[in-house]
Amino acid sequence: MKTKAITIRPGLAGMLLPCPLLIALVSGCSTVKESTPARTATEQLLLSSATERALEDTHFPWLDGKKVFLEDKYFESYDKGMAVGLMRQRVSASGALLMKTDDKADVIVEIRSDALSMDMAEMLVGVPAMAVPIPLAGPVTTPEIVLYKSHRSDSIAKFALFAYERASGHYLESAGPMLGRAYLHLYKVLVVPWRRTDVSELPGYGHKKKRAAQASQPSQFSQPPPASQPSQAGAAANPKRQ
């Protein structure tokens, strides 16, 4: 039986040895799907903070004990759900009995949004990033050179409502405008960035003492009912034992 030896030349061995490593690198690829929401978390916090501040001191005593249907068809905003939900909470906290349909209500309360959005402004002192075409290589983006840069995001919420009797259509009462604001301002000088905001959930919150003082005051919606005091007749009928 003849045995034939196979000789691998050094050049061929050098080509074969990297193959397992190459296969391991190629087989490890994966793709991650990313989605971009219509609102960033920062934008949502700015808008919700402005909404809460617009409604935080509202109270509607003329709705106390009445069956109320909250009509929101005239409330137009991309962030309608959050604002209408908070408005329903305020109306309910005022003592109103919320009805699911208008035919069971005594009073119709129509709410509207005069504003619920954000203004953004940016300023740059320096050289902005630019796409420079390179032959045979495609466009290359140059870095931004900043002497001073600012990006200001200001949210504003402005609401109003009016109520009328469902059966007769007679005007009952109105409230508003109710106004609230929130902001986030970003700054950069050379390579030093900083930020300012009045939203406590965001980094750069710089008014903690002021907001904490406001938070320490109990809201009219969270105050416990006053403790009942015994009448003079009750005190006389049940004198304390010495």
N, C-alpha and C positions, 0 to 999 in steps of 0.2 A: 504494500500500500504506500503510495507516494503522498507525501505531505508537502503542500505548497505554502511557503511563507509569504505573508503580505507585509510589505514594508510601507510605512507611512512616512512620507517625506516631511521634514521639519516645517516647510512652508504650509503644507496641507493641515498639519496638526495645529498650527497657529490659527487657521481659519475655523477649525472644528471646535476647539476648546471654548470659545466665547458663545457658542450656540445655546447651551442651557441657560446661561445668564441672560442672553437676549430674549429667549422664550419667556423666562420668568418676568422680565420687565414688561414685555408686550402684553402678557396675559393678565396683568394687574390693573388694567385701565377700567374706569367706571365713569358714569355720567350722573350728575346731580341736577335735578330739575329745580329751578328757582322761579318764584312768582313774586310779582310786585303789586302790593295792594294799592287801592286808590288813595288811601290816606296812610301816612306814616304814623307810628305811635306818637311821635312828638306833635304832629298836627292834631291828632285826636285829643291829646292832653290839653293843648292850647284852646281848642274849641270847647271842650267840655268844661274847662275852668272858667272861660268867659260866660258860658251858659249858667253855671252854678252861681256865679257872682251876680248875674242879671236877676236871678230868681231867689237869692238867699234871704232877702228881707221881705218877700212878698207875703201878703195875707189878705184873704178875701172874706171878711166876716159876714158880708151880705149873702154868702152862699151857705152859711151854717144851717144844717138841717134840711136843705133842699135837695131834691132829686135832680142831678145835673148830668147832662150829656155833653162831653167835650168834643166839639167839632173841629177837626184839623185839616179839612180839605182845602182851606185857604193858606195853610202853612207850607210854604215851598222852600225846601232846602235839601242839599245833598245829605246833611246830617240830621234829618228830621226825626228819626226814631229816638235818639238820645234826648233831644230837646223836648219833644212831646211827652216822653215818659216822665221827665222831671217836672213838667208843667202839671201833669196829672197828679203827681205826688203832692205838689203845693196846693192844688185845689182840694184834694182829699184831706190834707192836713188842716185846711181851713174849716173843716166840718161838713163839707159837701158829701152827698151820697152819690157815687159815680154809677151811672147806668150804662149798660152795654149797647142799648139802642135808644134812638131819640124819642120813639113813641112812648117810652116809659118814664120820660123825664118831665119835670116841671119847668126847668130852665135849660136853655141852650147857651153854651159858652163857646163862642168862636174865637180861636186863637190865630195869630198871624205872626210871621217873621219879617221884620223890617230889614234885618241883616243877621247873617250867621255865616261868616266866612273869614278869610285871612288876607292881609296885605303883606307883600314881601318886597324888600328893596335891598339891593346889593351895591356896594361901592368899592372900587379898587384903585389904589394909587400904586402904580408899578407897571409891570409888563405881564399881560395875560398869557396863558398857555395858548400856543398856536400850533397848527398842523403844518409842517414843512415838508413838501414833496422831495423825496430823494430818488434819483434815477436808479432803476433796477431794484429798488428796495421798498418803494411805496412811501406813504406819508408817515412822518415821525413827529410826535407831539413834544414840543419843547416844554420844560418845566415853567411853572408860574413864578415870577419874581415879585415878591410882595414887600412894599414899604409900609402900606396901611391897607387894611381890608375890613369891611363890615358887611354883615348879613343880618337884616332885621326882619323878624316875623311877628306880626301883630294880629291877634284875633279879636273880633268884636261880635257881640251878640246883642240884639235889640228886638224885644218882643212887645206885643200888645194884645189885649183881648177885650171883648165886650159881650155882655149877656143880655138875653131877652126872654120873655115868657113864651113858652112853646105854644100854648093854646091860643093866646091873643096876638102874639108877635110884638107886644109892647116892649119898649126899651126898658131894661132894668138897671144896669150899671156897666162901667167900663174901667179898665186899669191899663196903665202904661203911659209912655213907653218905659220899658224896663231894660236897663243898659248894663252890660258887663264887658270887661276887657281882660286880656292876658297877653304876655309878650315873651319872646326869646330873642336876645340880641347877641350875635357872635362877633368878636373882634380879633384882629391879628395885627401886630406891629413887628415887622421883620419876621422873626421865627417864634415870637411869643404870642400864643393864643389865649383868650379868656372869653367868658360868657356871662351874661346877666339875664335873669328871668325871675318872674314872680310866681312861677308854678313850682310848688314844693316837690313834685315828683321828678323834676328834671334836674340834671347836674348844673351847677352854677346858681342855685337858688340863693339869692343874696338878701332876702328880707325875712329871715326866719323869726327874728324877734317880733317884728310887726305882725306877721301872720299868726304867730303863737299867741300874742296878746288878744287878737280878734277871736281865735279859736277858744280861748279860755272863757269868753263870754257865752253863756248858754243861749242857744237859739230858741226862738219862740215856738219852734216846731218840736223841740226836744225837752222843753221844760215839763217836769212832772206836775200833775195837778196839785193845787195848794191843799195842804192838810186841813181837814175840817176841824174847826175850833168848837169846843163844847159851849153850848149856850149858858147864859147865867142861870136859867131855870134848871138846866141839867146839873150845873155845878152845885146849886143849892140843894138839889135832891140827893146828890151823892157827894157829900163833903169828905175831904181827905181825913183819914184818921191820924191823929197826932201820935 
